[in-house]
Amino acid sequence: METKKRLDLKNLIGIIVVSVIVITTFALSLWYFKSTKEQEEKQYYVYTIDLGNSFQTVSKVQIVSQDLSEEERQRLGEEMRAILEELDLEFNAVERIGGEKSTLMKVNEKAGIEPVSVSGEFIYVLEKALEVASMSKVDGVALFDPTIAPVWQAWDFPELIFTTYEGPVPVEYLPTREELESLLPLVNYEKVVLDKTNNKVFLTEVGMALDLGSIVKGYAADKIKEYLVSQNIDRAIIDVGANILLLGNYVNTKGEDIDWPLYVRTPSKNYLAGDLNKLGKVLDNKDKTVVTSGDYEKYIIDEDGNHYHHILDPRTGYPIANGLVSVSIITDLSILGDAYSTTVFALGLEKGMEFIETTDNTEAVFVLKEGKNYKVYVSSGLQNKFEFNASLEEKNYQYQGVYR
């Protein structure tokens, strides 16, 4: 489905980008306007193109343009949906209707048995995941590990998150400590053999499994951006499962380049109306990606009232518990933003901030919960590029500025 909206100076329409499936979310506000006479008084429009539900999530692109015909929008939509569908067939970890198995599922099935031939694209994404894993080590254990899949599967998050919507999950539905401990030896990214010469992947132990869900949606956003650039599109918002990637600049009423009006979302399990949904505004975001990981959207609640979010600790098999409720990464490549958001969330505030400050072209917004209070920190590169929403102080959010 493709839609076209016209904007003028009398109307400010807030477009809030909120994901109910994946963690990463934020808000964008867009103005419609008339351009200058030199541009022949053409109107600017935002064209919204639905990209389907590959990766079991909702995706779309919003293109800012003066002229994009319906025929062109349909062609762009079809070709972008095809890109995502092809990636889904490579990387999905859950069998789809019809029973077709992805490349990733075939690699997992042959764990401990034999290498599996894969595409160069699969090699690229997996190699990036392994690189980030090597960067995430604490006391010899990678906190971002794409081989966490056996433990993640034991939690059965897709089913139990759905059950949580209907009521508390019975404790007997959850994995036991003994079950989790028996699976932890299978979690070790160093046991993944990558044969780049012959494009083959081998998991060296029976029972091992990959899950690249924490990186592939970012890669998909990068690929959609590459496609749009090839089609001479120079202003767009790409949203692949709430992995947000901005193409070019936004424009003001005079047709001049300006920042996208970008707001990091407030990480609350409860709905916050109006401006309270905006944690703060990010400035200087041309061609940037914003990806958020947190504990507030994808979680299980058991009958004892315990909350279990989906970002797991490879050392214990249980959800990461370090006080963070969200981390928003701002960087250039969405594949890295996607992986870094999970990594930094797992590392915690202190080690996560060290990671950010030593990583080029990467900034972050952290929200830490202490008792009933939420403390908001930013990396040094955002010191003058993040405007905290002071109205959140009534909700016990406290802006701390740059973490020292």
Buried (B, 14 or more C-beta within 10 A) or exposed (E): EBEBBEBEEEEEEBBEBEBEBBBBBBBBBBBBBBBEEEEEEEBBBBBBBBBBBBBBBBBBBBBBBEEBEEEBBEEBBEEBBBBBBBBBBBBBBEEBEEEEEBBBBEBBEBBEEEBBEBEEBBBEBBEBBBEBBEBBBEEEBBBBBBBBBBBBBBBBBBEBBEBBEEEBBEEEBBBEEEEBEBBBEBBBBEBBEBEEEEBBBBBEEEEBBBBBBBBBBBBBBBBBBEBBEEEEBEBBBBBBBBBBBBBBBBBEBEBEEEBBBBBBBBBBEEEBEEEBBBBBBBEBBEEBBBBBBBBBBBBBBBEEEBEBBBBBBBBBBBBBEBEBBBBBBBBBBBBBBBBBBBBBBBBBBEBBBEBBBEBEEBBBBBBBBEEEEBBBBBBBBBEEBBBBBEEBEEBEBEBEEBBE
